[in-house]
Amino acid sequence: MELLQSIWFFLWGLLWAVFFMTGGFDLGVGALLPFLGKTENDRRLMINAIGPVWDGNEVWLITAGGVTFAAFPTVYAVMFSSLYTPLLLILFGLIFRGVSFEFRGKVASKAWKSFWDKSIFFGSVIPSFLFGVAFANIFAGIPFNDAGYHGSLVSLLNPYGILGGILFLVFFIQHGTLWLAARTTGMLHTRSARAAGRVWPVNAVVVVLFLAATAFYTDLYSNYLARPYLFLLPAAAAAALVAIRFFHQRQLYFRAWFASAATIVFATFFCLAGLFPNLFPSSMGDQYSLTAFNASSSQLTLTIMLVVVLAFIPVVIGYQIWAYRLFSGKLTQEDLAYEDAY
């Protein structure tokens, strides 16, 4: 049973990692809209650069939430009651962002488009930041016990939580700049490539600060000290971060984007490896913490779910690989003339 629970802990973490890797760059593009989108054509190109894939990327968020509910129902219940406000803000942000993509081109009005552009921006920045705040607080421990949650949104905005939010936001912005540099041409491509180069040092500094703060605010390094081979995870994340710079300087932007994706995945697993077996640790005592072993569904449920996941997740991955390859070419002004363009 413990092996099955451990497998589901890994799958739970993998789904979040894949969401951050795929959804991260389209959130980053949305956050960059006011800064790189100097003209209406530029803004349309930015939106169309993520248009064919952004909604498919959200599937991984739904899947991660569904797995939390099905495999670890107690964690789902406590997490969504404790972090209700930030999760609701994330949900509203993602809803407004999705609606904005569809609505901004429906009326030929500057004010209309400006409103929806702002919705795309805030609907990208707020979820990115709050995802980081939420997970950083989970790593540090949430103040809850049998009587319920003893914190608030303000208490979540502690120094470590804010640093986690900044880390996620910078990760996603870096990811978005590289996607735009790989997919666009002309001045938008030039601005995106330049922005990617400027964001990288900020990214590196924030990563170092987060790693140092993690040692102070959390117990994540305990697993690493007990199992030194786990240090391969942060080493791989650091190597991928350096690879971003290496490929960017050689103008190999798709390779730099893949290196950015690897950075996000390895960074996610760095945190999860330190967290294991905790899923939702309590800062009010280990006896209240929810782990993969005390908060999981029954063995039968986990077994059936594992069969379903092994059967269907490869299909989803295959479809997304096909979609990404289909829309991997450079966007040009001519692409905006298509009827189905945003």
C-alpha positions in Angstrom: 0.0 0.0 0.0 2.8 2.4 0.8 4.4 1.8 -2.6 1.1 2.6 -4.3 0.7 5.8 -2.2 4.3 6.8 -3.0 3.6 6.3 -6.7 0.6 8.6 -6.5 2.6 11.2 -4.6 5.0 11.2 -7.6 2.2 11.3 -10.1 0.5 14.2 -8.2 3.8 16.1 -8.3 4.4 15.2 -12.0 1.0 16.7 -13.0 1.7 19.9 -11.2 5.2 20.0 -12.8 3.7 19.5 -16.3 1.1 22.2 -15.7 3.8 24.7 -14.6 5.9 23.7 -17.6 3.1 24.1 -20.2 0.8 26.7 -18.6 3.8 28.7 -17.3 4.8 30.1 -20.7 1.3 31.2 -21.7 0.9 32.9 -18.3 4.3 34.5 -18.9 3.2 35.7 -22.4 0.1 37.3 -20.8 2.2 39.0 -18.2 4.4 40.4 -20.9 1.5 41.8 -23.1 1.7 45.5 -22.0 5.5 45.5 -22.2 6.3 43.7 -25.5 3.0 44.4 -27.3 3.8 47.9 -28.6 1.2 47.8 -31.3 -2.2 46.1 -31.9 -0.5 43.7 -34.4 2.2 42.8 -31.8 -0.5 42.1 -29.2 -2.4 39.9 -31.6 0.8 38.0 -32.5 1.5 37.5 -28.8 -2.0 36.1 -28.2 -1.9 34.0 -31.3 1.5 32.6 -30.3 -0.3 30.8 -27.4 -3.7 30.7 -29.0 -3.7 27.1 -30.2 -2.3 25.6 -27.0 -3.2 27.7 -24.0 -6.5 25.9 -23.3 -4.9 22.5 -23.7 -2.3 23.5 -21.1 -5.1 24.2 -18.6 -6.0 20.5 -18.8 -3.0 19.7 -16.6 -4.3 22.0 -13.9 -7.7 20.4 -14.0 -6.0 16.9 -13.9 -3.8 17.9 -11.0 -6.8 19.1 -9.0 -8.8 16.0 -10.0 -6.0 13.7 -8.8 -5.8 15.6 -5.5 -9.5 15.1 -5.0 -9.5 11.4 -6.0 -6.2 10.1 -4.7 -5.9 12.4 -1.6 -9.4 13.5 -0.7 -8.5 14.7 2.8 -5.8 16.9 1.4 -8.2 18.3 -1.2 -10.8 19.2 1.5 -8.3 20.8 3.8 -6.3 22.6 1.1 -9.3 24.1 -0.6 -10.8 25.3 2.7 -7.5 26.6 4.1 -6.3 28.3 0.9 -9.8 29.2 -0.3 -9.2 32.9 -1.0 -6.0 32.6 -3.0 -7.3 29.6 -5.0 -10.6 31.5 -5.7 -8.5 34.5 -6.9 -6.5 32.2 -9.1 -9.7 30.7 -10.5 -11.2 34.2 -11.3 -8.0 35.3 -12.9 -7.8 32.3 -15.2 -11.5 32.7 -16.1 -11.1 36.4 -17.0 -8.0 35.6 -19.0 -9.7 32.8 -21.0 -12.7 35.0 -21.7 -10.4 37.9 -22.7 -8.8 35.9 -25.5 -12.2 35.3 -27.1 -13.8 38.7 -26.5 -11.1 41.2 -27.2 -11.5 40.9 -31.0 -15.3 41.0 -31.1 -15.6 44.8 -31.1 -13.5 47.2 -33.1 -13.1 49.6 -30.1 -9.8 50.7 -28.6 -11.3 51.0 -25.1 -12.9 47.5 -25.5 -9.6 45.9 -26.4 -7.7 47.8 -23.7 -10.0 46.4 -21.1 -9.5 42.9 -22.2 -5.8 43.4 -22.6 -5.7 44.5 -18.9 -7.7 41.4 -18.0 -5.2 39.2 -19.8 -2.3 40.9 -18.0 -3.9 40.6 -14.5 -5.4 37.2 -15.3 -1.8 36.0 -15.9 0.2 37.9 -13.2 -2.2 37.2 -10.3 -2.5 33.4 -10.8 1.3 33.1 -11.4 2.1 35.0 -8.2 -0.5 33.3 -6.1 0.5 29.8 -7.2 3.9 30.6 -5.9 2.6 32.0 -2.7 0.4 29.0 -2.1 3.1 26.4 -2.7 5.7 28.3 -0.7 3.4 28.3 2.3 2.8 24.6 1.8 6.5 24.0 1.9 6.8 26.1 5.1 3.7 24.6 6.7 0.1 25.8 6.9 -1.3 26.8 10.3 -4.1 24.3 10.7 -5.2 21.6 13.2 -8.3 19.6 14.0 -10.2 22.8 14.7 -9.5 24.1 11.2 -7.4 26.8 9.5 -5.9 29.5 11.7 -4.5 31.9 9.1 -5.7 34.4 6.5 -4.7 35.7 3.1 -2.6 38.3 4.8 -0.7 35.7 6.8 0.1 33.8 3.6 1.8 37.0 2.3 4.8 36.4 4.5 8.4 37.0 3.3 8.8 33.3 2.1 5.4 33.2 0.5 6.1 36.5 -1.4 9.5 35.2 -2.5 7.8 32.0 -3.8 5.3 34.2 -5.7 8.1 36.2 -7.3 10.0 33.0 -8.2 7.0 31.6 -10.0 6.3 34.8 -11.8 9.9 35.2 -12.9 10.0 31.6 -14.0 6.9 32.0 -16.1 8.0 35.4 -17.6 11.3 33.8 -18.6 9.4 30.9 -20.1 7.1 33.3 -22.0 9.9 35.5 -23.4 11.7 32.4 -24.9 8.4 31.1 -26.4 7.8 34.5 -28.1 11.5 34.6 -29.3 11.1 31.2 -30.8 7.7 31.8 -32.4 7.7 35.4 -33.7 9.6 37.5 -36.2 10.5 41.1 -36.7 10.6 43.7 -33.9 8.5 41.6 -31.6 11.0 38.8 -31.9 13.9 41.2 -31.2 12.2 42.7 -28.1 11.3 39.2 -26.9 14.9 37.9 -27.3 16.3 41.0 -25.6 13.8 40.6 -22.7 14.8 37.0 -22.3 18.4 38.0 -21.9 17.5 40.7 -19.3 15.2 38.4 -17.3 17.7 35.6 -16.9 20.0 37.3 -14.3 16.9 38.2 -12.3 15.8 34.6 -12.5 19.2 33.3 -11.3 19.2 35.8 -8.4 15.7 34.9 -7.3 16.5 31.2 -7.5 19.5 31.6 -5.2 17.5 33.7 -2.7 14.7 31.1 -2.7 17.1 28.3 -2.1 18.7 30.2 0.8 15.3 31.1 2.3 14.1 27.5 2.0 16.8 26.4 4.4 15.6 29.1 6.9 11.8 28.8 6.6 11.3 25.1 5.8 12.5 21.6 6.6 12.8 20.6 2.9 16.5 20.0 3.2 16.1 17.3 5.8 15.3 14.6 3.2 18.4 15.8 1.2 20.7 15.5 4.2 19.3 12.0 4.8 19.5 11.0 1.1 22.4 13.0 -0.5 21.6 11.5 -4.0 18.6 13.8 -4.0 20.9 16.7 -4.5 21.0 15.6 -8.2 17.6 17.3 -8.5 18.7 20.9 -7.7 21.9 20.2 -9.6 19.9 19.3 -12.7 17.7 22.5 -12.2 20.9 24.6 -12.0 22.3 23.0 -15.1 19.1 23.6 -17.0 19.1 27.2 -15.8 22.6 27.7 -17.2 21.6 26.0 -20.4 19.0 28.7 -20.9 21.7 31.3 -21.1 23.9 29.1 -23.2 21.3 28.5 -25.9 19.9 32.1 -25.7 23.3 33.5 -26.5 23.5 31.3 -29.5 20.0 32.3 -30.6 18.7 28.8 -30.3 15.5 29.9 -28.8 13.5 26.7 -28.9 16.3 24.9 -27.2 16.4 27.7 -24.6 12.7 27.2 -24.1 13.1 23.5 -23.5 15.9 24.3 -21.0 13.5 26.6 -19.3 10.9 23.9 -19.2 13.4 21.5 -17.7 14.4 24.1 -15.1 10.7 24.4 -14.0 10.2 20.6 -13.8 13.4 19.9 -11.9 12.7 22.9 -9.5 9.3 21.5 -8.8 10.6 18.0 -8.0 13.4 19.6 -5.9 10.6 20.9 -3.6 8.5 17.8 -3.8 11.4 15.5 -2.9 12.1 17.6 0.2 8.4 17.6 1.1 7.8 13.8 0.8 5.8 12.2 2.3 4.0 15.4 3.3 1.4 16.7 1.0 0.0 19.4 3.3 2.2 19.9 6.4 0.9 21.7 9.4 3.0 24.3 11.2 1.0 23.6 14.4 2.4 20.0 14.9 3.4 17.0 12.8 0.4 15.1 14.2 -1.9 17.3 12.1 0.1 17.1 8.9 -1.5 15.3 5.9 0.8 12.9 4.1 0.7 10.5 1.2 0.2 7.7 3.8 -2.5 9.1 6.1 -4.6 11.1 3.6 -4.9 8.8 0.6 -7.9 6.9 -0.8 -8.3 3.2 -0.5 -6.0 0.7 -2.2 -8.7 -0.3 -4.6 -9.3 3.3 -5.6 -5.6 4.1 -6.1 -5.2 0.9 -8.2 -8.1 1.6 -10.5 -7.0 5.2 -10.9 -3.4 4.0 -11.8 -4.7 1.8 -14.5 -6.8 4.6 -16.0 -3.9 7.1 -15.8 -1.5 4.7 -17.4 -4.0 4.1 -20.2 -5.1 7.7 -21.0 -2.3 10.1 -19.9 0.0 8.9 -22.8 -2.9 9.7 -25.2 -3.1 13.3 -23.8 0.7 13.7 -24.0 0.7 12.4 -27.6 -2.1 14.8 -28.6 -0.2 17.7 -27.0 3.0 16.8 -28.7 1.2 16.7 -32.0 -0.4 20.1 -31.4 2.9 21.7 -30.3 4.6 20.4 -33.5 1.8 21.5 -35.7 1.9 25.1 -34.3 5.7 25.3 -33.9 6.3 27.5 -37.0 7.1 31.2 -37.0 4.1 33.5 -36.8 3.9 36.3 -39.3 1.5 39.2 -40.1 -0.2 37.0 -42.7 -1.3 34.6 -40.0 -3.4 37.4 -38.5 -5.6 37.4 -41.6 -7.0 33.9 -41.0 -10.6 33.9 -39.9 -9.9 31.8 -36.8 -7.0 34.0 -35.6 -7.5 35.9 -32.4 
